[in-house]
Amino acid sequence: MPPPPVTAPKAQWRAWAREVRARLPDRSAEVTRHLSAFLHARGARRVLAYRALPGEPDLTGLAGEFDLFTSRARFRPAPHLTLHPWHTASEVSRFGALQPPADAPRVALETLDAVLLPALAFDRRGVRLGYGGGFYDRLLPDFAGLTVGVVWDALRVAKLPQEDHDLRASFLATETGVRPTAP
């Protein structure tokens, strides 16, 4: 199924990505293997990872190799993410992924070496098609560490629609490897 034209609205892109993703096999172990080698090679120790939604690459396999952290979505006073130790994720969020409880210990973004970004799709430039909440776009504009988009290879496209605030990842990790994004 070919992707929509780059001029299509993001809602159409999201529907396309969900449909493609629903038909893909789970190759999370391969994604995790590539990410592990990549992060070790760059000396990353403290890594923000996401708790997978159905259909996303599951990064749980990294937990024994790195100091992993995860996020909690908060909606007041404005939508934002707070960061917490990986092992504290014990309740299901409104999105359906595990998240830490509201009172879990927090960590500061600047203490992390790398951020692994979930998405419905990425383009070769690292432009991310997220779920529409803008949480990562607000979290990461000044982050100086590694930003790695994580997505299935079938959801890596030539070009996505982009707005000024849309985050770009520096690297993309798929089941086929980790590669730098295009300028």
C-alpha positions as CSV (number, residue, x, y, z in Angstrom):
1,M,0.0,0.0,0.0
2,P,1.7,3.2,-1.1
3,P,1.9,6.2,1.3
4,P,-0.3,9.2,0.7
5,P,1.1,12.3,-1.1
6,V,3.2,14.5,1.1
7,T,0.5,17.2,0.8
8,A,-2.1,14.9,2.4
9,P,-3.2,15.9,5.9
10,K,-1.5,14.2,8.9
11,A,-4.7,12.4,9.7
12,Q,-4.5,10.6,6.4
13,W,-0.9,9.7,7.0
14,R,-1.7,8.4,10.5
15,A,-4.5,6.2,9.1
16,W,-2.1,4.9,6.4
17,A,0.6,4.1,9.0
18,R,-1.8,2.3,11.3
19,E,-3.0,0.2,8.5
20,V,0.5,-0.7,7.4
21,R,1.6,-1.4,10.9
22,A,-1.3,-3.7,11.6
23,R,0.0,-6.1,8.9
24,L,3.7,-6.2,10.0
25,P,5.3,-9.0,12.0
26,D,6.8,-8.2,15.3
27,R,10.6,-8.0,14.9
28,S,11.3,-6.1,18.1
29,A,14.2,-8.4,19.0
30,E,16.0,-7.3,15.8
31,V,15.4,-3.6,16.5
32,T,16.6,-4.0,20.1
33,R,19.8,-5.8,19.0
34,H,20.7,-3.0,16.5
35,L,19.9,-0.3,19.1
36,S,21.9,-2.0,21.8
37,A,25.0,-2.1,19.5
38,F,24.5,1.5,18.4
39,L,24.0,2.9,21.9
40,H,27.0,1.0,23.3
41,A,29.2,2.2,20.5
42,R,28.3,5.8,21.3
43,G,28.8,5.4,25.1
44,A,25.2,6.0,26.0
45,R,24.3,4.7,29.5
46,R,21.2,6.6,30.5
47,V,18.4,6.2,27.9
48,L,14.9,7.4,27.7
49,A,12.8,4.8,26.0
50,Y,9.0,4.5,25.4
51,R,6.7,1.8,26.7
52,A,5.3,0.3,23.5
53,L,1.8,0.6,22.3
54,P,0.4,-2.3,20.3
55,G,2.2,-2.5,17.0
56,E,5.3,-0.5,18.0
57,P,8.7,-2.0,18.4
58,D,9.0,-3.2,22.0
59,L,12.3,-1.9,23.6
60,T,11.9,-3.9,26.9
61,G,15.0,-6.0,25.9
62,L,17.2,-2.9,26.5
63,A,16.4,-2.8,30.2
64,G,19.2,-5.1,31.3
65,E,21.9,-3.2,29.4
66,F,21.2,0.4,30.1
67,D,19.8,2.7,32.8
68,L,16.4,3.0,31.2
69,F,13.9,5.7,31.8
70,T,10.4,6.2,30.5
71,S,7.8,9.0,30.4
72,R,4.4,9.8,31.9
73,A,2.0,12.1,29.9
74,R,0.6,14.9,31.9
75,F,-2.1,17.2,30.8
76,R,-2.1,20.1,33.3
77,P,-1.2,22.9,33.3
78,A,-0.3,22.1,29.7
79,P,0.4,18.8,28.0
80,H,4.0,17.6,28.8
81,L,6.0,14.6,29.6
82,T,7.8,13.8,32.9
83,L,10.6,11.3,33.0
84,H,10.9,8.4,35.5
85,P,12.9,5.2,36.1
86,W,11.8,2.4,33.7
87,H,10.9,0.0,36.4
88,T,8.3,2.4,37.9
89,A,5.9,2.0,35.0
90,S,3.1,0.1,36.6
91,E,-0.2,1.6,35.5
92,V,-1.8,1.8,32.1
93,S,-2.0,5.3,30.5
94,R,-5.0,6.7,28.7
95,F,-3.1,5.8,25.5
96,G,-2.8,2.1,26.5
97,A,0.9,1.9,27.4
98,L,2.5,1.3,30.8
99,Q,3.5,4.5,32.5
100,P,4.8,5.4,36.0
101,P,2.3,6.6,38.6
102,A,2.0,10.3,39.3
103,D,4.2,10.1,42.4
104,A,7.1,8.1,40.8
105,P,10.6,9.7,41.3
106,R,11.5,12.1,38.4
107,V,14.7,12.5,36.4
108,A,15.8,15.5,34.5
109,L,16.1,15.3,30.7
110,E,19.6,16.8,30.8
111,T,20.9,13.8,32.7
112,L,20.1,11.4,29.8
113,D,22.5,10.4,27.0
114,A,19.9,9.4,24.4
115,V,16.2,9.5,23.7
116,L,14.4,6.7,21.7
117,L,11.4,8.2,20.0
118,P,8.2,6.2,19.1
119,A,6.3,7.2,16.0
120,L,3.8,6.0,13.4
121,A,6.3,6.8,10.7
122,F,9.6,8.7,10.0
123,D,11.0,10.1,6.9
124,R,14.6,9.9,5.7
125,R,15.3,13.3,7.2
126,G,14.2,12.2,10.6
127,V,10.8,14.0,10.5
128,R,8.5,12.2,12.9
129,L,4.8,11.5,12.4
130,G,3.6,11.1,16.0
131,Y,0.2,10.6,17.4
132,G,-0.8,14.3,17.4
133,G,-0.2,15.3,21.0
134,G,3.1,17.1,20.5
135,F,4.6,15.7,23.7
136,Y,8.0,15.0,22.3
137,D,8.1,18.2,20.2
138,R,7.7,20.1,23.5
139,L,10.2,18.0,25.5
140,L,13.2,17.9,23.2
141,P,13.9,21.2,21.4
142,D,17.0,21.9,23.5
143,F,18.1,18.3,24.1
144,A,21.8,17.9,23.3
145,G,22.1,14.1,23.4
146,L,21.3,11.4,20.8
147,T,17.8,11.3,19.3
148,V,16.9,8.0,17.7
149,G,13.6,7.4,16.0
150,V,12.4,3.9,16.3
151,V,10.0,2.5,13.7
152,W,9.5,-0.5,11.4
153,D,11.4,-0.2,8.1
154,A,8.1,-0.3,6.1
155,L,7.1,2.9,7.9
156,R,10.3,4.8,6.9
157,V,9.2,7.0,4.0
158,A,10.8,9.5,1.6
159,K,9.1,12.6,2.9
160,L,6.4,13.4,5.5
161,P,4.4,16.6,5.9
162,Q,6.3,18.8,8.3
163,E,5.4,21.8,10.5
164,D,7.9,24.2,12.1
165,H,7.6,22.7,15.5
166,D,8.0,19.1,14.3
167,L,10.9,17.3,15.9
168,R,13.6,15.6,13.7
169,A,15.5,12.6,14.9
170,S,19.3,12.4,14.2
171,F,19.2,8.6,13.6
172,L,16.5,6.0,12.7
173,A,16.4,2.5,14.1
174,T,14.5,-0.3,12.4
175,E,14.7,-4.1,12.2
176,T,17.3,-3.6,9.5
177,G,19.7,-1.4,11.4
178,V,20.4,2.1,12.7
179,R,21.3,4.8,10.2
180,P,21.8,8.6,10.3
181,T,19.0,10.7,8.9
182,A,19.5,12.8,5.8
183,P,20.2,16.5,6.1
